[in-house]
Amino acid sequence: MMEDTSIMGNSICKVCANRICRLIIPPDYYIDEMGELNEEDENDSEDQVIEHNYCTALLLPLDHIVLDCNKFYPIEEVTIIKNDAMFGS
């Protein structure tokens, strides 16, 4: 089994209801500031997509691996609570 080396792969934030995730493509001028790109890099648009994760509870960017957090709220619990509320239970 291969270990997930991405930040969210090993973080509890991956399944937290307080996490906002968005995929963004930076504008051309931002990519130009980062340095010269090879022709093959320009054709590979997946390399230009940046995943931006943010914690709404702590108002912090998630650019690190979180192992424990007192604001952790699993997505499954939120889903169950919302579904129960819809049925009046």
C-alpha positions in Angstrom: 0.0 0.0 0.0 1.4 3.4 -1.0 1.5 6.2 1.6 -0.5 9.3 0.7 2.1 12.1 0.7 -0.4 15.0 0.2 -1.2 17.3 3.1 -4.8 16.3 3.3 -4.1 12.6 2.8 -2.7 12.3 6.3 -4.6 15.0 8.1 -7.9 14.7 10.1 -9.0 17.8 8.3 -9.7 15.7 5.2 -13.0 14.5 6.8 -13.8 17.6 8.9 -17.0 19.7 8.3 -15.0 22.9 9.1 -12.8 22.5 6.0 -13.4 24.4 2.8 -11.6 23.1 -0.3 -11.4 24.8 -3.6 -9.4 24.0 -6.7 -8.0 27.1 -8.4 -6.0 27.8 -11.6 -3.8 30.8 -11.0 -3.8 33.6 -13.7 -1.0 33.6 -16.3 0.8 36.5 -14.6 1.1 34.5 -11.4 2.6 31.6 -13.3 5.0 33.9 -15.1 6.3 35.3 -11.7 7.0 31.8 -10.5 9.6 31.3 -13.3 10.0 30.0 -16.8 7.9 27.1 -17.8 8.9 24.4 -20.3 6.6 23.8 -23.3 5.5 20.4 -21.8 4.6 22.2 -18.5 2.3 24.6 -20.4 0.4 21.8 -22.0 -0.2 20.0 -18.7 -3.0 22.0 -17.1 -3.2 19.6 -14.0 0.1 21.0 -12.8 -1.3 24.5 -12.7 -4.3 23.6 -10.6 -3.8 24.5 -6.9 -5.8 22.9 -4.1 -6.6 25.5 -1.5 -7.8 24.2 1.9 -9.0 26.5 4.7 -10.4 25.9 8.2 -13.6 28.0 8.8 -13.5 27.3 12.6 -9.9 28.6 13.1 -9.8 30.9 10.2 -6.5 29.4 9.1 -5.1 28.0 5.8 -4.5 24.2 6.0 -1.0 24.0 4.8 0.1 21.4 7.3 -0.8 18.0 8.6 -3.2 18.1 11.5 -3.2 15.1 13.8 -5.6 16.3 16.6 -7.9 19.3 16.8 -10.5 20.4 19.4 -12.6 21.9 16.5 -12.7 18.6 14.6 -16.3 17.8 13.5 -16.6 14.8 11.3 -18.6 15.2 8.1 -20.6 12.0 8.8 -22.0 13.6 12.0 -23.1 16.7 10.1 -24.8 14.6 7.5 -26.7 12.5 10.1 -27.9 15.5 12.0 -29.1 17.3 8.8 -31.0 14.2 7.7 -32.6 13.7 11.1 -33.7 17.3 11.1 -35.3 17.0 7.7 -37.5 14.1 8.9 -38.5 15.8 12.1 -36.9 13.3 14.4 
